[in-house]
Amino acid sequence: MSLSARLGYDPLQNPSGETAVEPAGSAATHRYRAAGRQVSDPVYDVRLRIQRRLADELGPTLYTNRGAADEDLTARVREVLNELLAREETPLSGADRARITKEVIDEVLGHGPIEPLLRDPSISEVMANGAKSIYVERYGRLERVEVEFDDEGHLRRIIDRICARVGRRVDEASPMVDARLPDGSRVNAIVPPIALDGASLTIRKFAATPLTVGDLISYATLSRQGAEFLEACVRGRRNVIVSGGTGSGKTTILNVLSGFVPHDERIVTIEDAAELQLNQDHVVRLESRPSNSEGRGTVTTRDLVRNALRMRPDRIVVGEVRDSAALDMLQAMNTGHDGSLTTLHANTPRDALSRLETMVLMAGMDLPSRAIRDQVASAVDLIIQVNRFKDGSRKVTHITEVVGMEGDIITLQDLFVFDISADAGPMHMASLRPTGVRPRFVDTLAMYGVTLNPNLFTGGRW
């Protein structure tokens, strides 16, 4: 019997209505704690004591930038932990020792109680709404988990540790931050006084192995015909915008598209927080930077786009345009940097063009709408619309060509559309289907040695 079973019990009602006795360190206890009832957990007290002794023993070694020395430090921490546990006077079972070792290592070397969630491959997002309320996204659906931080200070320490590793900060003067984990996972944190109910931490995970186009086809996110067409467009140096809502999978699609870029081309990527995982050899990765504590040193996405034009890129890949950087991105697309890729937030291909126009106006230049639309119609060749459905699935719903201008209106034509009609079958059976319309840039693709199968645009019910 474990220490927690010997020293404390928690009476819980079982389904039959009888009182059941369960160890205080069990999952049921954590459910009670998550509900707001404090329960004594002797193993928890021992863990805190061991953790303090470990900090005294190893000192600042635990908090330096470790890099390649991670494995050596982990081994050293385990060695010291075993020594401290051997000297511990409280009787501990093997299960208790294993639990203490795991929790202390997660705390001092990882991200505290959420470390197991970050290691779980089935979880795509971790959301801490304060210290005691943690949710995850699993297979596209949100669920609450029986994990919590000790208190608000504990959560803030984890946030500070994440920010420090990438040279960012978060405090009352700068209460919002975008950062990343060493594996590229995106982190957003917001703290009081902006967050009224305590600090909030959101981590969007990325798989250790990026999804491939084959994965998207197997998940029915993209059809085989659509994938073949997009590969031809990227190889044929078409300028592509990936549009969609939050969490719809825009960055995943952008990663897949970037994988189609030939290995003999120079790629410059620009992001707020580095997320793209490109396998090509000739890649230069740039990341924007917020201001320092004195309000200086800001490097915006727009600054980086302008600088990238001087770096002799064959392709410019912008993780997301959300402000006046859209103007510089359009100019890059129109001045010889064909084949550039980017993402933006919008609900439909038409909305994507409207938002692009709005972001150009944010640059502060008094440009007429007709001039902006001419720029957009000339620069953008293709819009890929991605949506997340209620069942958690993510689908490419439109592949739309930007044809040109008719009067003051940018004309579009859908090349592939996601069929959600009644006769398409269940959602998981529906797929992206060709409309039968051939793109007008077929001849331009041929200039780059890319030919399209004539049967690519046939089929479906149109």
C-alpha positions as CSV (number, residue, x, y, z in Angstrom):
1,M,0.0,0.0,0.0
2,S,1.3,3.5,-0.9
3,L,2.1,6.2,1.5
4,S,-0.9,8.2,0.4
5,A,-3.1,5.1,1.0
6,R,-1.7,4.6,4.5
7,L,-1.9,8.2,5.7
8,G,-5.0,9.7,4.1
9,Y,-8.4,8.7,2.7
10,D,-11.1,10.6,0.9
11,P,-14.7,9.4,1.2
12,L,-16.4,9.4,-2.3
13,Q,-19.8,8.2,-3.3
14,N,-19.7,5.3,-5.8
15,P,-22.4,4.8,-8.4
16,S,-24.4,2.5,-6.1
17,G,-24.7,5.3,-3.5
18,E,-22.4,3.5,-1.0
19,T,-19.4,5.3,0.5
20,A,-16.2,4.2,-1.1
21,V,-12.7,4.7,0.3
22,E,-10.0,5.8,-2.1
23,P,-6.4,6.9,-1.5
24,A,-6.0,10.6,-1.2
25,G,-3.3,10.7,-3.9
26,S,-5.6,9.1,-6.5
27,A,-7.3,10.6,-9.6
28,A,-10.5,11.0,-7.6
29,T,-8.7,13.3,-5.1
30,H,-7.4,15.4,-8.0
31,R,-11.0,15.7,-9.3
32,Y,-12.0,17.0,-5.9
33,R,-9.1,19.4,-5.8
34,A,-10.0,20.6,-9.3
35,A,-13.5,21.3,-8.1
36,G,-12.1,23.6,-5.4
37,R,-11.9,21.3,-2.3
38,Q,-8.5,21.1,-0.7
39,V,-7.3,17.6,0.2
40,S,-4.2,16.7,2.1
41,D,-1.7,14.8,-0.1
42,P,1.3,13.6,1.9
43,V,3.2,12.7,-1.3
44,Y,2.7,16.3,-2.5
45,D,4.3,17.6,0.7
46,V,7.3,15.3,0.3
47,R,7.6,16.3,-3.3
48,L,7.8,20.0,-2.4
49,R,10.4,19.3,0.3
50,I,12.5,17.2,-2.1
51,Q,12.2,19.9,-4.8
52,R,13.5,22.6,-2.5
53,R,16.4,20.4,-1.5
54,L,17.2,19.7,-5.1
55,A,17.3,23.5,-5.9
56,D,19.7,24.0,-3.0
57,E,21.9,21.2,-4.2
58,L,22.2,22.1,-7.8
59,G,21.6,25.8,-7.6
60,P,21.6,28.0,-10.8
61,T,22.6,25.0,-12.9
62,L,18.8,24.2,-13.2
63,Y,18.0,27.6,-14.8
64,T,20.8,28.3,-17.2
65,N,20.3,27.9,-21.0
66,R,21.0,24.2,-21.3
67,G,20.9,23.5,-25.0
68,A,22.9,20.4,-25.8
69,A,23.6,19.7,-22.2
70,D,19.9,18.7,-21.5
71,E,20.6,15.0,-21.3
72,D,23.6,15.4,-18.9
73,L,21.5,17.7,-16.7
74,T,18.6,15.2,-16.6
75,A,21.0,12.5,-15.6
76,R,22.5,14.7,-12.9
77,V,19.0,15.6,-11.6
78,R,18.0,12.0,-11.4
79,E,21.2,11.1,-9.5
80,V,20.6,13.9,-6.9
81,L,16.9,12.9,-6.6
82,N,17.8,9.3,-5.9
83,E,20.2,10.5,-3.2
84,L,17.6,12.8,-1.6
85,L,14.9,10.1,-1.7
86,A,17.3,7.7,0.0
87,R,17.8,10.2,2.8
88,E,14.0,10.9,3.1
89,E,12.7,9.8,6.5
90,T,9.1,9.5,5.4
91,P,8.3,5.9,4.3
92,L,7.7,5.8,0.5
93,S,6.6,3.0,-1.7
94,G,8.1,2.4,-5.1
95,A,5.0,4.0,-6.8
96,D,5.4,7.1,-4.5
97,R,9.1,7.4,-5.4
98,A,8.4,7.1,-9.1
99,R,5.7,9.7,-8.9
100,I,7.9,12.2,-7.0
101,T,10.8,11.7,-9.4
102,K,8.5,12.3,-12.4
103,E,6.8,15.4,-10.9
104,V,10.1,17.0,-9.8
105,I,11.8,16.4,-13.2
106,D,8.8,17.8,-15.0
107,E,8.8,20.8,-12.6
108,V,12.5,21.7,-12.7
109,L,13.3,20.7,-16.3
110,G,10.0,20.9,-18.1
111,H,6.7,22.8,-17.8
112,G,5.4,21.5,-14.5
113,P,2.0,19.7,-14.4
114,I,1.3,20.3,-18.1
115,E,4.5,18.5,-19.2
116,P,2.6,15.1,-19.6
117,L,0.0,16.9,-21.7
118,L,2.7,18.3,-24.0
119,R,4.2,14.8,-24.4
120,D,0.8,13.3,-25.3
121,P,0.7,13.0,-29.1
122,S,-3.2,12.9,-29.1
123,I,-3.3,16.5,-27.7
124,S,-3.0,19.3,-30.2
125,E,-3.5,22.3,-27.8
126,V,-3.2,23.0,-24.1
127,M,-5.1,25.9,-22.5
128,A,-4.7,27.0,-18.9
129,N,-7.4,29.4,-17.9
130,G,-5.7,30.3,-14.6
131,A,-4.0,27.9,-12.3
132,K,-6.9,25.6,-11.5
133,S,-8.7,25.3,-14.9
134,I,-6.8,23.5,-17.7
135,Y,-8.4,22.3,-21.0
136,V,-6.9,20.5,-24.0
137,E,-7.9,20.0,-27.6
138,R,-7.9,16.3,-28.5
139,Y,-8.8,15.2,-32.0
140,G,-10.4,18.6,-32.6
141,R,-12.6,18.6,-29.5
142,L,-12.1,20.5,-26.2
143,E,-12.1,18.7,-22.9
144,R,-11.1,19.5,-19.3
145,V,-8.3,17.6,-17.7
146,E,-7.6,16.7,-14.1
147,V,-4.4,18.6,-13.9
148,E,-3.7,21.9,-12.2
149,F,-0.9,24.3,-11.0
150,D,-0.3,24.7,-7.3
151,D,-1.3,28.4,-7.5
152,E,-1.1,31.5,-9.6
153,G,2.6,32.0,-8.7
154,H,3.3,28.5,-10.0
155,L,1.7,29.2,-13.4
156,R,3.5,32.5,-13.7
157,R,6.9,30.8,-13.0
158,I,6.2,28.4,-15.9
159,I,5.2,31.3,-18.2
160,D,8.4,33.3,-17.2
161,R,10.6,30.2,-17.9
162,I,9.1,29.7,-21.4
163,C,9.5,33.4,-22.3
164,A,13.1,33.6,-21.0
165,R,14.2,30.8,-23.3
166,V,13.3,32.8,-26.4
167,G,14.3,36.3,-25.1
168,R,10.7,37.5,-24.4
169,R,9.2,38.9,-21.3
170,V,5.7,39.2,-19.7
171,D,4.8,41.5,-16.8
172,E,2.5,44.3,-15.9
173,A,4.2,46.6,-18.3
174,S,4.0,44.1,-21.1
175,P,1.1,41.7,-20.2
176,M,0.9,39.8,-23.5
177,V,3.5,37.7,-25.2
178,D,3.9,35.3,-28.2
179,A,6.6,32.8,-27.7
180,R,7.5,29.2,-28.7
181,L,8.8,26.1,-27.1
182,P,12.1,24.4,-28.3
183,D,10.1,22.0,-30.5
184,G,8.4,24.9,-32.3
185,S,5.0,24.8,-30.5
186,R,3.3,28.2,-30.4
187,V,2.8,29.8,-27.0
188,N,0.6,32.7,-26.1
189,A,0.4,34.1,-22.5
190,I,-1.5,37.0,-21.0
191,V,-1.3,38.1,-17.4
192,P,-3.0,40.6,-15.1
193,P,-4.0,43.4,-15.2
194,I,-5.2,42.5,-18.7
195,A,-6.3,39.0,-17.7
196,L,-8.9,39.6,-15.0
197,D,-9.1,36.1,-13.6
198,G,-5.4,35.3,-13.4
199,A,-2.7,34.4,-16.0
200,S,-3.8,32.5,-19.1
201,L,-1.4,30.2,-21.1
202,T,-2.2,28.7,-24.5
203,I,0.2,26.3,-26.2
204,R,-0.6,25.1,-29.7
205,K,1.5,21.9,-30.2
206,F,3.2,20.8,-33.3
207,A,3.9,17.1,-34.0
208,A,7.6,16.1,-33.8
209,T,7.1,14.8,-37.4
210,P,5.3,17.4,-39.5
211,L,2.2,16.2,-41.4
212,T,2.8,15.3,-45.0
213,V,0.5,15.7,-48.0
214,G,-0.2,11.9,-47.7
215,D,-1.4,12.5,-44.1
216,L,-3.8,15.3,-45.3
217,I,-5.2,13.0,-48.0
218,S,-5.7,10.1,-45.5
219,Y,-7.5,12.5,-43.1
220,A,-9.7,13.6,-46.0
221,T,-8.5,17.2,-45.4
222,L,-7.4,17.3,-49.0
223,S,-8.3,15.2,-52.0
224,R,-5.6,13.5,-54.1
225,Q,-6.6,15.6,-57.2
226,G,-6.4,18.8,-55.1
227,A,-3.0,17.8,-53.7
228,E,-1.6,17.1,-57.2
229,F,-2.9,20.5,-58.4
230,L,-1.4,22.4,-55.4
231,E,2.0,20.7,-55.9
232,A,2.0,21.8,-59.6
233,C,1.1,25.4,-58.5
234,V,3.9,25.6,-56.0
235,R,6.5,24.1,-58.4
236,G,5.1,26.5,-61.1
237,R,5.8,29.5,-58.9
238,R,2.2,30.7,-58.3
239,N,1.6,33.1,-55.4
240,V,-0.6,31.4,-52.9
241,I,-2.6,32.6,-49.9
242,V,-3.9,30.1,-47.3
243,S,-7.1,31.5,-45.7
244,G,-9.0,30.3,-42.7
245,G,-10.2,30.8,-39.2
246,T,-8.2,30.3,-35.9
247,G,-7.2,26.7,-35.5
248,S,-8.3,25.7,-38.9
249,G,-4.9,24.3,-39.9
250,K,-3.5,27.2,-42.1
251,T,0.1,26.7,-40.8
252,T,-0.2,22.9,-41.4
253,I,-1.2,23.6,-45.0
254,L,1.5,26.2,-45.4
255,N,4.1,23.6,-44.2
256,V,2.9,21.1,-46.7
257,L,2.9,23.6,-49.6
258,S,6.5,24.7,-48.6
259,G,7.5,21.1,-48.9
260,F,6.8,21.2,-52.6
261,V,9.4,24.0,-53.2
262,P,12.4,22.6,-55.1
263,H,15.5,22.1,-53.0
264,D,17.6,24.2,-55.3
265,E,15.7,27.4,-54.4
266,R,16.5,29.9,-51.7
267,I,13.7,30.3,-49.2
268,V,13.3,33.1,-46.7
269,T,10.6,32.5,-44.0
270,I,9.2,35.4,-41.8
271,E,7.1,34.7,-38.7
272,D,6.0,36.3,-35.4
273,A,6.9,33.0,-33.6
274,A,8.8,30.4,-35.6
275,E,6.5,27.5,-36.5
276,L,7.3,26.4,-40.0
277,Q,9.2,23.2,-40.3
278,L,10.9,23.2,-43.7
279,N,13.0,20.3,-44.9
280,Q,14.9,22.1,-47.6
281,D,18.6,22.9,-47.3
282,H,18.6,26.5,-48.4
283,V,16.3,28.2,-45.8
284,V,16.8,31.5,-43.9
285,R,14.4,31.8,-41.0
286,L,13.5,35.3,-39.6
287,E,11.4,36.1,-36.6
288,S,9.9,39.4,-35.6
289,R,10.7,40.9,-32.2
290,P,8.7,43.0,-29.7
291,S,10.0,46.1,-27.9
292,N,12.3,45.7,-24.9
293,S,11.5,47.1,-21.4
294,E,12.5,50.6,-22.6
295,G,10.0,50.4,-25.5
296,R,12.8,50.1,-28.1
297,G,14.2,47.4,-30.4
298,T,10.9,46.5,-32.2
299,V,11.4,44.5,-35.4
300,T,8.1,44.1,-37.2
301,T,7.0,41.6,-39.8
302,R,6.9,44.5,-42.3
303,D,10.6,45.3,-41.5
304,L,11.5,41.7,-42.1
305,V,9.6,41.5,-45.4
306,R,11.4,44.6,-46.7
307,N,14.8,43.3,-45.6
308,A,14.1,39.9,-47.2
309,L,13.9,41.6,-50.6
310,R,17.6,42.3,-50.2
311,M,18.5,38.7,-49.4
312,R,18.1,37.4,-52.9
313,P,15.2,35.0,-52.1
314,D,13.6,32.8,-54.7
315,R,10.6,32.4,-52.4
316,I,9.3,34.4,-49.5
317,V,7.1,32.6,-47.0
318,V,5.3,34.7,-44.4
319,G,3.8,32.8,-41.6
320,E,0.8,35.2,-41.4
321,V,0.0,38.7,-42.6
322,R,-2.2,40.6,-40.1
323,D,-1.3,44.2,-40.6
324,S,0.4,46.7,-43.0
325,A,3.0,44.0,-43.9
326,A,0.4,43.0,-46.5
327,L,1.4,45.9,-48.7
328,D,5.1,44.9,-48.7
329,M,4.1,41.2,-49.3
330,L,2.0,42.2,-52.4
331,Q,4.9,44.3,-53.7
332,A,7.3,41.4,-53.3
333,M,4.9,39.1,-55.2
334,N,4.7,41.8,-58.0
335,T,8.4,42.4,-58.3
336,G,9.9,39.1,-59.3
337,H,9.4,36.9,-56.2
338,D,6.9,34.6,-57.8
339,G,5.9,31.5,-55.8
340,S,5.6,33.3,-52.5
341,L,3.3,31.9,-49.8
342,T,1.4,33.3,-46.8
343,T,-1.6,32.9,-44.6
344,L,-4.3,35.2,-43.3
345,H,-7.5,35.0,-41.3
346,A,-10.7,35.0,-43.3
347,N,-13.9,32.9,-43.7
348,T,-14.1,32.7,-47.5
349,P,-11.9,33.4,-50.5
350,R,-13.8,36.6,-51.2
351,D,-13.4,37.7,-47.5
352,A,-9.7,37.0,-47.8
353,L,-9.4,39.6,-50.6
354,S,-11.4,42.2,-48.6
355,R,-9.2,41.7,-45.6
356,L,-6.1,41.9,-47.7
357,E,-7.3,45.3,-49.0
358,T,-8.1,46.5,-45.5
359,M,-4.6,45.5,-44.3
360,V,-3.0,47.4,-47.1
361,L,-4.9,50.5,-46.0
362,M,-3.3,50.0,-42.5
363,A,0.0,51.0,-44.0
364,G,-1.2,54.6,-43.8
365,M,-0.8,55.4,-47.5
366,D,-3.7,57.1,-49.2
367,L,-4.2,54.6,-52.0
368,P,-7.4,54.4,-54.0
369,S,-9.3,51.1,-53.7
370,R,-8.9,50.5,-57.4
371,A,-5.1,50.7,-57.2
372,I,-5.1,48.3,-54.2
373,R,-7.3,45.8,-56.0
374,D,-5.2,46.0,-59.1
375,Q,-2.2,45.1,-57.0
376,V,-4.0,42.2,-55.3
377,A,-5.4,40.8,-58.6
378,S,-1.9,41.0,-60.2
379,A,0.0,39.5,-57.2
380,V,-2.2,36.7,-55.9
381,D,-2.9,33.7,-58.1
382,L,-4.5,31.2,-55.8
383,I,-6.5,31.2,-52.5
384,I,-6.8,28.0,-50.5
385,Q,-9.7,28.2,-48.0
386,V,-9.4,25.9,-44.9
387,N,-12.3,25.4,-42.4
388,R,-12.7,23.6,-39.1
389,F,-16.0,21.8,-38.8
390,K,-18.1,21.2,-35.7
391,D,-16.9,17.6,-35.4
392,G,-13.3,18.8,-35.1
393,S,-12.3,17.9,-38.6
394,R,-10.3,20.3,-40.8
395,K,-11.0,20.5,-44.5
396,V,-9.8,22.4,-47.5
397,T,-13.1,23.8,-48.7
398,H,-12.1,25.9,-51.7
399,I,-9.2,26.2,-54.1
400,T,-9.9,29.4,-55.9
401,E,-8.1,31.2,-58.7
402,V,-7.8,35.0,-58.8
403,V,-8.7,35.7,-62.4
404,G,-8.3,39.5,-62.7
405,M,-10.4,42.6,-62.7
406,E,-13.8,43.3,-64.1
407,G,-14.4,47.0,-63.6
408,D,-13.7,47.6,-59.9
409,I,-14.3,44.0,-58.8
410,I,-11.7,41.3,-58.5
411,T,-13.1,38.2,-60.2
412,L,-12.6,34.7,-58.8
413,Q,-13.4,31.2,-60.1
414,D,-13.5,28.1,-57.9
415,L,-11.3,25.2,-59.2
416,F,-12.1,22.8,-56.4
417,V,-14.9,23.0,-53.9
418,F,-15.7,20.8,-50.8
419,D,-18.9,18.9,-51.5
420,I,-21.2,19.1,-48.4
421,S,-24.4,18.3,-50.2
422,A,-26.8,15.7,-48.9
423,D,-25.8,13.2,-51.6
424,A,-22.1,13.5,-50.8
425,G,-22.6,11.2,-47.8
426,P,-21.4,11.7,-44.2
427,M,-18.9,14.5,-43.4
428,H,-16.0,12.1,-43.2
429,M,-16.9,10.7,-46.6
430,A,-17.3,14.1,-48.3
431,S,-14.2,15.4,-50.2
432,L,-12.8,18.2,-52.3
433,R,-14.1,17.9,-55.8
434,P,-13.1,19.7,-59.1
435,T,-15.6,22.1,-60.6
436,G,-14.6,21.2,-64.1
437,V,-13.0,24.7,-64.6
438,R,-9.4,24.8,-65.8
439,P,-7.2,27.6,-64.4
440,R,-6.1,30.3,-66.7
441,F,-2.4,30.1,-65.7
442,V,-1.9,26.6,-67.2
443,D,0.3,28.1,-69.9
444,T,2.4,29.9,-67.3
445,L,3.0,26.6,-65.4
446,A,4.3,25.1,-68.7
447,M,7.0,27.8,-68.7
448,Y,8.4,26.3,-65.6
449,G,8.2,22.7,-67.0
450,V,5.1,21.9,-65.1
451,T,2.3,20.1,-67.0
452,L,-1.2,19.3,-65.6
453,N,-3.1,16.1,-66.3
454,P,-6.2,17.1,-68.4
455,N,-8.2,14.7,-66.2
456,L,-7.3,16.6,-63.1
457,F,-10.3,18.9,-63.4
458,T,-12.9,16.3,-64.4
459,G,-15.1,14.2,-62.1
460,G,-17.4,15.1,-59.3
461,R,-21.0,16.0,-59.9
462,W,-20.6,19.4,-61.6
